[in-house]
């Protein structure tokens, strides 16, 4: 799988990812810009980590695109979801269950 890692979240959510050395981190400071940011992310390859609260605020059409997207693979972090979702998304993206 080619591509990179992208993070979409508010500045507080993103700080840990920046400290971990991830460079493609998008700070959401204006909720009205989120649909456009996500639509752009949908054109990329790799894995997109998105803050669950931001995901919840998206219009249903964009949520459906995220759920159907294999490349890029979206991982919602925070709130609901958690490890099981991450496990399933990674398995779906690379075809291997890393926890087995």
KOLFI-506126 format. One record per residue (C-alpha): residue number from 0; x, y, z. Coordinates in Angstrom, 1 decimal, m for minus. Layout:
BEGIN
+------+--------+--------+--------+
! loke !      X !      Y !      Z !
+------+--------+--------+--------+
!  NUM !      X !      Y !      Z !
...
+------+--------+--------+--------+
END
This chain:
BEGIN
+------+--------+--------+--------+
! loke !      X !      Y !      Z !
+------+--------+--------+--------+
!    0 !    0.0 !    0.0 !    0.0 !
!    1 !    1.4 !    3.4 !   m1.0 !
!    2 !    0.5 !    6.7 !    0.4 !
!    3 !    1.0 !    8.5 !    3.7 !
!    4 !   m0.6 !    9.3 !    7.0 !
!    5 !   m2.8 !   12.3 !    7.3 !
!    6 !   m4.4 !   13.6 !   10.5 !
!    7 !   m7.5 !   15.9 !   10.6 !
!    8 !   m8.5 !   17.3 !   14.0 !
!    9 !   m8.5 !   20.3 !   16.2 !
!   10 !   m5.2 !   21.7 !   17.4 !
!   11 !   m5.4 !   20.0 !   20.8 !
!   12 !   m6.1 !   16.6 !   19.2 !
!   13 !   m3.3 !   17.1 !   16.6 !
!   14 !   m0.5 !   18.0 !   19.0 !
!   15 !    0.4 !   14.5 !   19.9 !
!   16 !    0.6 !   13.5 !   16.3 !
!   17 !    2.9 !   16.4 !   15.5 !
!   18 !    5.1 !   15.4 !   18.5 !
!   19 !    5.2 !   11.9 !   17.0 !
!   20 !    6.7 !   13.3 !   13.8 !
!   21 !    3.7 !   13.2 !   11.5 !
!   22 !    4.0 !   16.1 !    9.1 !
!   23 !    0.7 !   16.0 !    7.3 !
!   24 !   m1.5 !   17.3 !   10.1 !
!   25 !   m4.5 !   19.6 !    9.4 !
!   26 !   m5.8 !   21.8 !   12.2 !
!   27 !   m9.5 !   22.4 !   12.0 !
!   28 !  m10.3 !   25.8 !   13.5 !
!   29 !  m13.4 !   26.4 !   11.5 !
!   30 !  m16.1 !   23.7 !   11.3 !
!   31 !  m17.4 !   25.0 !    8.0 !
!   32 !  m14.1 !   24.1 !    6.3 !
!   33 !  m14.3 !   20.4 !    7.3 !
!   34 !  m16.3 !   19.0 !    4.4 !
!   35 !  m13.8 !   20.6 !    1.9 !
!   36 !  m10.9 !   19.2 !    3.9 !
!   37 !  m12.3 !   15.7 !    4.0 !
!   38 !  m13.3 !   15.8 !    0.3 !
!   39 !   m9.6 !   16.6 !   m0.5 !
!   40 !   m8.4 !   13.9 !    1.8 !
!   41 !  m10.7 !   11.4 !   m0.1 !
!   42 !   m8.5 !   12.0 !   m3.2 !
!   43 !   m5.3 !   10.8 !   m1.5 !
!   44 !   m3.9 !    7.4 !   m0.8 !
!   45 !   m2.9 !    6.1 !    2.6 !
!   46 !   m4.5 !    6.4 !    6.0 !
!   47 !   m6.5 !    9.4 !    7.3 !
!   48 !   m6.9 !    9.7 !   11.1 !
!   49 !   m9.9 !   11.9 !   11.8 !
!   50 !  m11.1 !   13.2 !   15.2 !
!   51 !  m14.4 !   11.4 !   15.9 !
!   52 !  m16.1 !   14.7 !   17.0 !
!   53 !  m15.2 !   16.3 !   13.6 !
!   54 !  m16.4 !   13.1 !   11.8 !
!   55 !  m19.8 !   13.4 !   13.6 !
!   56 !  m20.3 !   16.9 !   12.3 !
!   57 !  m20.0 !   15.9 !    8.6 !
!   58 !  m22.9 !   15.8 !    6.3 !
!   59 !  m24.3 !   12.2 !    5.8 !
!   60 !  m23.1 !   12.1 !    2.1 !
!   61 !  m19.5 !   12.6 !    3.1 !
!   62 !  m19.8 !   10.1 !    6.0 !
!   63 !  m21.0 !    7.5 !    3.5 !
!   64 !  m18.0 !    8.2 !    1.2 !
!   65 !  m15.7 !    7.8 !    4.2 !
!   66 !  m17.3 !    4.5 !    5.2 !
!   67 !  m17.1 !    3.1 !    1.7 !
!   68 !  m13.5 !    4.3 !    1.1 !
!   69 !  m10.8 !    1.7 !    1.1 !
!   70 !   m8.1 !    4.0 !   m0.3 !
!   71 !   m7.6 !    6.1 !    1.7 !
!   72 !   m8.6 !    4.3 !    4.8 !
!   73 !  m10.2 !    6.5 !    7.4 !
!   74 !   m9.7 !    5.8 !   11.1 !
!   75 !  m11.9 !    7.7 !   13.6 !
!   76 !  m10.2 !    8.4 !   16.9 !
!   77 !  m11.8 !    9.5 !   20.1 !
!   78 !  m15.4 !    9.0 !   21.2 !
!   79 !  m16.8 !    5.7 !   19.9 !
!   80 !  m14.8 !    3.4 !   17.7 !
!   81 !  m11.5 !    2.7 !   19.4 !
!   82 !   m9.2 !   m0.3 !   18.9 !
!   83 !  m11.7 !   m2.6 !   17.2 !
!   84 !  m12.3 !   m0.1 !   14.5 !
!   85 !   m8.6 !    0.6 !   14.0 !
!   86 !   m8.0 !   m3.2 !   13.8 !
!   87 !  m10.8 !   m3.6 !   11.2 !
!   88 !   m9.7 !   m0.6 !    9.1 !
!   89 !   m6.0 !   m1.8 !    9.0 !
!   90 !   m7.2 !   m5.3 !    8.1 !
!   91 !   m9.4 !   m3.8 !    5.3 !
!   92 !   m6.5 !   m1.6 !    4.0 !
!   93 !   m3.7 !   m4.1 !    3.9 !
!   94 !   m5.6 !   m7.4 !    4.0 !
!   95 !   m3.9 !   m8.7 !    7.1 !
!   96 !   m5.1 !   m8.8 !   10.7 !
!   97 !   m2.1 !   m7.5 !   12.6 !
!   98 !   m3.5 !   m8.7 !   15.9 !
!   99 !   m3.4 !  m12.4 !   15.0 !
+------+--------+--------+--------+
END
